[in-house]
Amino acid sequence: MSFVKRIANPIVRHLLPQQCIVCRAPSRTRCCDGCWSDLPWQTHCCVRCALPFTSATQPPSVKLCGNCLATPPAFDRCYSACRYAHPVDHLINQFKFFDDLTSGTLLTNILGEYLSNHADMPDTIVAVPLHWRRHWQRGFNQAQFLADQLSHQLNIKTMAGISRQKHTTKQQGLDRRERLRNLRQAFNIKGAFEGLHIAVVDDVVTTATTASTIATLLKKAGASRVDIWSIARTPAPSK
């Protein structure tokens, strides 16, 4: 992300008429009331990993998905504000790959609102790290942007101490065994996490393999509780 773009974007937004970035209608905020209420908010999901449920397959009484019942993840809770569906998927794509900070700020507001209503607040926030090669290619770490924004919004400090020491292939398209092998020795923990309740921030949780891998390392480093915070959670793949 260029320095010019960082400076120019707020100026352009100030000069142009305000509009909803979802429907493009005039709006006093980045997302109008109608679009805000129509977001694919999480309403029925696994209370451990936030996997979205559908009323057709899982009654409201169901609290845990089959995977969490059989093999609980290393993290304690995952809080994902929305299902990975329109328009959130488009906003994440714009933010992550096209340096759209307006979308990034809206996504932070969406997650912050959800967390304020549903999550137990942690002692500190950490971001899922990028390897330096991917950081260089993309220009920024979208998870760190979210963590820094949430730190101001929720008045919770951020903390460093997790680094990505191995350049891995993308996780998309890999099965669970391949994902675990891909992440083996990918992360390094250097921080002092003894006794802390930690929230790990990422943009999207897909299979929760990365989240569980990081949580395992944080627990070994002494963390008392590890939650995962994400904007969106993908549904289970259709069989």
FINU-677782 format. One line per field, with one value per residue: x, y, z of N, C-alpha, C in turn; residue in one letter. Coordinates in steps of 0.02 Angstrom, whole numbers. Atoms other than C-alpha are relative to their C-alpha. Layout:
! residues N
n_xx <- [X	...]
n_yy <- [Y	...]
n_zz <- [Z	...]
ca_xx <- [X	...]
ca_yy <- [Y	...]
ca_zz <- [Z	...]
c_xx <- [X	...]
c_yy <- [Y	...]
c_zz <- [Z	...]
code <- [A	...]
//
This chain:
! residues 239
n_xx <- [42	-44	9	45	68	19	15	52	66	42	15	51	63	25	23	57	60	-1	48	-8	-45	31	52	-17	50	-24	2	-42	-51	-28	50	66	35	30	-53	-27	45	3	-63	10	-23	4	56	2	-65	-35	-23	-72	-39	41	23	71	51	62	58	23	-42	-16	49	-30	-27	-67	-50	-66	-2	-27	-73	-18	18	-48	-69	4	-59	-42	26	58	59	-9	53	1	59	44	-15	-38	50	8	-55	-60	-54	-25	-36	-64	-42	-22	-47	-59	-39	1	-18	59	3	69	30	-33	27	68	-4	-20	59	45	-27	1	69	18	-38	26	63	-3	-63	-34	-58	-64	-52	-39	17	-56	21	-31	-54	-17	-71	-24	8	69	10	-30	42	65	-11	21	32	69	17	-29	43	60	-19	-15	63	39	-32	26	72	20	-46	-39	-67	-25	-62	-39	-27	11	-27	7	-69	-3	43	42	47	67	39	59	-2	-33	41	-23	-67	-46	-6	-42	-68	-21	-12	-48	-56	9	4	-47	25	-55	27	14	72	18	61	41	56	-22	42	-39	42	-10	57	47	-15	27	4	-25	-65	-49	19	-15	-73	-26	24	-41	-64	12	13	-65	-37	28	64	53	57	-11	59	-13	46	-4	58	45	-13	28	42	-29	7	56	-22]
n_yy <- [-59	-56	-56	-48	24	-9	-71	-24	29	-41	-64	13	14	-62	-44	28	12	63	49	68	35	62	-12	-63	-51	-51	25	-37	47	43	52	-25	41	58	48	24	51	57	37	71	7	66	5	69	30	38	-46	8	-19	-48	27	-18	52	-18	27	61	57	-1	-37	-50	30	25	-51	17	38	67	-2	-22	54	56	-24	-72	-39	-24	-64	8	-23	-40	-49	-25	-44	14	55	-22	-5	-68	-36	2	31	-50	-51	29	5	-68	-21	43	5	-62	-56	-43	-11	-15	66	26	-34	24	69	-6	-23	58	47	-31	0	69	19	-37	30	72	29	-19	-39	30	-45	-28	21	13	13	55	-32	19	6	-63	0	-17	-68	-42	4	-32	-68	-7	59	-19	19	-50	-60	13	1	-68	-37	25	-23	-67	2	36	-20	59	-5	53	29	37	61	56	-12	55	13	42	-22	57	-7	-20	54	15	60	55	33	-14	28	-41	-64	9	9	-64	-48	27	-45	-62	-57	-2	-40	-31	-44	24	9	37	-18	-50	15	-30	4	3	-31	15	-24	54	67	48	64	-13	33	-51	-24	51	6	-56	8	51	-31	-50	37	25	-58	-20	-35	34	8	-27	-7	-21	-51	-9	-32	48	72	34	58	66	15	43	68]
n_zz <- [0	8	-45	33	-7	-71	-10	47	-11	-45	31	50	-35	-29	53	37	-41	-36	24	-25	46	21	50	32	-13	-47	-69	-47	-23	53	15	-19	-49	34	15	-64	-28	47	1	-18	-69	-30	-47	-25	19	-53	-51	-8	59	38	64	9	7	34	-36	33	-19	-71	-40	-45	-62	12	-19	25	63	-7	-7	-68	-46	9	-11	-17	20	-55	-26	-44	36	61	12	68	3	56	46	59	53	25	33	-42	38	47	-39	-21	59	17	-53	-5	61	38	-44	-12	-72	-19	-15	-59	-59	-10	-25	-70	-37	-3	-49	-66	-24	-18	-60	-57	-21	-9	-22	-62	20	-20	-26	55	67	45	69	36	38	68	15	29	73	16	-22	52	60	-12	-23	-69	-31	-13	-69	-45	7	-40	-71	-22	-2	-56	-61	-14	-7	-61	-53	-21	30	44	-24	49	-29	45	67	48	18	60	54	17	56	-22	-30	39	41	-35	-50	-68	-10	38	-35	-59	22	28	-55	-48	-15	37	-45	-56	-55	-38	-51	-67	-1	-59	-36	36	45	63	60	62	51	70	39	13	-24	48	-35	-69	-10	-19	-67	-50	-3	-39	-69	-32	-18	-53	-62	-23	-26	-64	4	-38	45	67	43	69	25	73	31	30	-5	58	-18	16	71	16	16]
ca_xx <- [0	80	109	17	-137	-137	-139	-255	-396	-456	-445	-548	-678	-692	-717	-841	-1022	-1040	-1123	-1151	-1009	-1125	-1274	-1198	-1350	-1323	-1283	-1213	-1107	-1003	-1148	-1329	-1452	-1536	-1374	-1311	-1465	-1455	-1275	-1255	-1237	-1200	-1360	-1345	-1172	-1059	-1019	-839	-779	-919	-960	-1125	-1276	-1432	-1604	-1636	-1492	-1465	-1605	-1577	-1541	-1380	-1230	-1077	-1032	-979	-795	-789	-878	-755	-594	-608	-492	-351	-437	-576	-698	-710	-811	-850	-967	-1037	-1053	-936	-1069	-1118	-1078	-950	-851	-836	-784	-649	-584	-577	-489	-367	-313	-352	-296	-473	-456	-636	-695	-566	-631	-811	-764	-678	-837	-940	-826	-812	-1001	-1022	-885	-956	-1120	-1057	-875	-784	-651	-470	-314	-230	-253	-131	-141	-112	58	107	273	383	370	180	183	298	187	26	98	16	-53	-242	-253	-136	-241	-396	-306	-243	-415	-501	-373	-430	-613	-620	-479	-378	-191	-112	38	177	266	200	297	280	447	401	333	187	78	-99	-218	-362	-399	-302	-384	-360	-207	-124	-162	-84	71	79	78	205	336	261	243	360	310	425	307	270	93	91	-84	-158	-326	-281	-386	-308	-373	-391	-503	-582	-588	-608	-564	-492	-328	-221	-318	-297	-111	-78	-186	-86	76	2	-61	112	181	69	-90	-239	-368	-361	-508	-513	-591	-634	-747	-818	-829	-851	-988	-949	-916	-1066	-1052]
ca_yy <- [0	161	313	421	310	316	507	527	411	513	674	602	535	707	798	678	658	520	361	183	78	-72	-1	168	262	428	391	480	325	200	76	132	66	-50	-130	-143	-240	-351	-405	-595	-584	-744	-795	-985	-1063	-1180	-1097	-1161	-1135	-1020	-1137	-1071	-1184	-1184	-1209	-1345	-1454	-1399	-1353	-1204	-1323	-1383	-1290	-1383	-1446	-1625	-1581	-1489	-1633	-1760	-1658	-1491	-1356	-1283	-1113	-1084	-984	-914	-756	-723	-578	-637	-784	-773	-714	-559	-417	-460	-574	-433	-306	-423	-452	-264	-232	-376	-371	-194	-87	-23	51	114	-67	-114	16	-38	-220	-169	-79	-234	-347	-223	-207	-396	-420	-285	-381	-560	-581	-584	-450	-513	-444	-414	-430	-510	-524	-677	-636	-638	-703	-559	-614	-607	-446	-371	-433	-368	-212	-235	-365	-354	-444	-317	-174	-252	-281	-102	-30	-143	-93	89	44	-73	7	-154	-155	-253	-363	-427	-591	-704	-715	-819	-901	-1013	-957	-1077	-1110	-1044	-1147	-1137	-1303	-1408	-1541	-1543	-1657	-1552	-1391	-1459	-1514	-1345	-1253	-1364	-1251	-1102	-991	-937	-870	-746	-646	-662	-733	-814	-809	-696	-706	-674	-634	-682	-577	-634	-583	-751	-920	-1063	-1230	-1154	-1248	-1091	-1029	-1193	-1202	-1029	-1064	-1221	-1121	-982	-1108	-1187	-1011	-996	-913	-953	-930	-901	-836	-808	-650	-640	-542	-695	-884	-993	-1126	-1311	-1373	-1453	-1641]
ca_zz <- [0	-58	53	-75	-65	126	118	-31	20	172	71	-72	49	130	-36	-116	-56	73	11	69	-1	-16	-112	-162	-98	-6	175	327	363	264	272	270	398	271	213	392	448	292	323	340	529	624	712	730	733	830	995	987	807	740	595	524	545	439	515	387	450	631	753	869	1014	931	1005	940	767	739	720	887	973	901	904	998	929	1033	1047	1173	1067	892	866	683	650	484	367	219	98	-1	27	162	46	-82	50	116	-60	-94	71	62	-119	-179	-31	0	174	171	160	291	413	385	413	576	631	589	691	834	847	851	981	1094	1100	1108	1161	1326	1314	1321	1401	1234	1046	924	735	629	551	368	306	249	67	66	165	33	-109	-30	48	217	338	337	506	586	515	595	760	769	728	855	985	971	954	1105	1207	1217	1187	1045	1072	959	984	846	683	527	497	350	183	156	5	13	118	-5	-87	40	147	336	334	199	294	452	358	270	438	526	606	513	667	805	976	1064	1175	1361	1364	1535	1612	1477	1391	1208	1056	889	745	564	420	378	465	342	422	583	555	563	715	807	764	835	988	1025	1024	1132	1260	1266	1296	1449	1385	1496	1359	1171	1070	883	812	628	515	430	443	290	293	288	111	29	11]
c_xx <- [44	-15	-50	-73	-24	-21	-60	-69	-43	-19	-56	-68	-31	-31	-62	-60	3	-53	15	44	-28	-50	10	-54	29	-9	46	59	24	-49	-67	-36	-28	52	30	-44	-3	66	-11	27	-6	-57	-6	63	27	29	75	38	-37	-20	-74	-44	-57	-57	-24	39	14	-52	35	31	71	51	69	-4	32	75	21	-18	52	71	-2	64	38	-25	-63	-65	21	-61	7	-64	-50	17	38	-47	-5	-36	67	59	32	40	68	48	28	52	66	45	4	10	-57	-9	-70	-37	30	-27	-72	0	21	-60	-51	22	-3	-69	-20	35	-26	-63	6	62	20	64	65	47	37	-22	64	-28	34	54	4	75	22	-9	-72	-16	28	-43	-65	7	-21	-30	-70	-21	28	-39	-62	15	12	-64	-43	30	-25	-75	-22	44	35	67	13	68	35	22	-13	27	-11	69	7	-49	-40	-40	-67	-39	-61	11	34	-47	33	71	52	10	45	74	29	20	51	61	-4	4	51	-27	58	-26	-9	-75	-27	-63	-47	-57	14	-53	45	-45	21	-61	-53	25	-33	-8	22	66	53	-14	19	75	30	-22	40	66	-8	-13	65	43	-31	-67	-54	-62	16	-66	23	-54	8	-63	-50	24	-33	-44	37	-9	-58	26	-29]
c_yy <- [62	55	50	-22	9	72	21	-25	41	67	-7	-13	63	45	-26	-9	-70	-47	-68	-38	-68	12	64	54	52	-24	43	-43	-43	-54	25	-49	-64	-53	-30	-56	-62	-38	-72	-15	-73	-1	-70	-35	-40	48	-6	28	49	-25	15	-63	27	-33	-65	-62	-4	40	48	-29	-25	56	-13	-39	-68	-1	20	-51	-56	21	75	36	25	65	-12	21	35	45	27	39	-22	-67	29	-1	73	43	-3	-31	49	54	-26	-4	69	25	-36	5	65	62	47	8	20	-64	-29	31	-22	-70	0	20	-57	-49	29	1	-69	-20	35	-32	-74	-26	22	36	-29	50	35	-30	-12	-16	-62	30	-25	-12	62	1	20	71	49	0	39	72	13	-66	20	-18	51	65	-8	3	70	43	-22	21	69	-2	-29	18	-60	2	-59	-23	-35	-66	-62	18	-61	-13	-44	26	-61	14	20	-60	-20	-62	-60	-33	10	-26	42	69	-5	-8	66	49	-25	46	66	61	-6	48	27	41	-33	-3	-34	29	47	-32	38	-8	4	22	-23	24	-53	-64	-49	-69	5	-35	49	25	-49	-9	55	-6	-51	30	50	-34	-29	56	28	35	-40	-12	34	-1	22	51	6	35	-51	-72	-33	-59	-65	-15	-48	-68	-22]
c_zz <- [0	51	-28	10	72	13	-41	17	48	-30	-51	33	29	-53	-36	47	31	-29	32	-49	-22	-56	-39	8	47	72	43	24	-58	-21	25	46	-32	-15	63	28	-45	-5	23	70	23	51	30	-24	58	50	12	-60	-46	-69	-8	-6	-42	37	-30	23	75	37	47	63	-9	14	-30	-65	13	10	70	53	-2	17	15	-22	61	29	40	-33	-64	-8	-71	-10	-52	-33	-59	-60	-20	52	37	-39	-49	36	23	-59	-20	50	-5	-61	-41	44	15	75	23	17	63	64	14	29	74	43	8	54	70	31	25	65	62	28	19	35	70	-19	28	33	-55	-66	-40	-69	-28	-46	-72	-4	-37	-76	-20	21	-53	-63	8	21	71	24	20	72	49	-4	43	74	26	5	59	67	21	14	67	60	32	-35	-47	26	-58	31	-41	-69	-43	-29	-61	-52	-26	-63	28	23	-41	-42	33	48	69	11	-37	32	61	-19	-26	55	51	5	-39	45	57	53	41	59	68	9	62	34	-36	-38	-65	-54	-61	-57	-70	-39	-9	32	-48	32	73	14	23	71	54	9	43	73	38	24	57	67	28	29	64	-2	36	-43	-66	-38	-69	-19	-75	-25	-23	11	-60	23	-15	-74	-12	-22	-67]
code <- [M	S	F	V	K	R	I	A	N	P	I	V	R	H	L	L	P	Q	Q	C	I	V	C	R	A	P	S	R	T	R	C	C	D	G	C	W	S	D	L	P	W	Q	T	H	C	C	V	R	C	A	L	P	F	T	S	A	T	Q	P	P	S	V	K	L	C	G	N	C	L	A	T	P	P	A	F	D	R	C	Y	S	A	C	R	Y	A	H	P	V	D	H	L	I	N	Q	F	K	F	F	D	D	L	T	S	G	T	L	L	T	N	I	L	G	E	Y	L	S	N	H	A	D	M	P	D	T	I	V	A	V	P	L	H	W	R	R	H	W	Q	R	G	F	N	Q	A	Q	F	L	A	D	Q	L	S	H	Q	L	N	I	K	T	M	A	G	I	S	R	Q	K	H	T	T	K	Q	Q	G	L	D	R	R	E	R	L	R	N	L	R	Q	A	F	N	I	K	G	A	F	E	G	L	H	I	A	V	V	D	D	V	V	T	T	A	T	T	A	S	T	I	A	T	L	L	K	K	A	G	A	S	R	V	D	I	W	S	I	A	R	T	P	A	P	S	K]
//
